[in-house]
Amino acid sequence: MDEGRTKMKGLILAAGLGERMFPLTREVPKPLLKINGIPILEYLIRLFKKHDIKEIGITTYYLKEKILDYFGDGKNFGVDLKYLEEESLVSSSEAVREISEILKDDLLICNGDNLTDINLGDLIRFHNENGADLTVVSYLRNPDSPPSSHLKFGKDQILKKFSEKLSEEELIKIPLQERYSNAGIYIFSLKSLKEIPKNTKNNISEVISLLLSKSFKVFAYPIKKGEYFKEVGKLERFYSAKKEIESKEVILKI
């Protein structure tokens, strides 16, 4: 267990339709697509377990029976899994609000199409030491891939501004070394979870902006050099990650 760990539960958002991954996801849900013989979702479960987060919620919708059949209650993977089985696809923030009422704790949340070996222990320590209401993990995008979102923060890592869907004109004004984008990994305190409105159609990004507007303590946490991160929700990125890992160009620290 990492020194300084404190009680926290996990949540993996895995309900999406996976339309950007067709034809691979016509009969296999995106979380069960395999890299080096291991489903994407299992990598995240292993990462959470490594950092002693063993009670994990998973949101499901598309082909959810296949996910439940594969992972079950999680005991075979050394964790305790609880599912939010969506009858219809809801917004990410609504899913977070609903499952937070089941887990009743601070939540470390990760998008289900992330592949990463980020040190969650360091992330949790940072969140706790700063007394954060919300911590948003960020990553520096490749100059050839402009960010779809932008996190503006200073040396103190306090998030000053969060923007989405930037125009070319807006992007040009941002220095390359400051093009930090939302990685889809968050720590929400119970206090901040309670701010999510019921029946909201907003995504988590809009909740971030809401908390900033209410002067909550929101921090940005950049992924460290040497830590692997790739959002594999598009075919080209999935195949890129598959090549890197199966060729052992990348060795995930999980």
Buried (B, 14 or more C-beta within 10 A) or exposed (E): EBEEBEEBBBBBBBBBBBEBBEEBBEEBBBBBBEBEEEBBBBBBBBBBBBBBBBBBBBBBBBBBEBBBEBBEEBEEBEBEBBBBEBEEEBBBBBBBBBBBEEBEBBBBBBBBBBBBBBBBBBBBBBBBEBEBBBBBBBBBBEEEEBBEBBBEBEEEBEBEEBBBEBEEEEEEEBEEEEBBBBBBBBBBBEEBBEBBEEEBEBBBBBBBBBBBEEEBBBBBBBBEEEBBBBBBBEBEBBEEBBEBBEEEEBEBEB
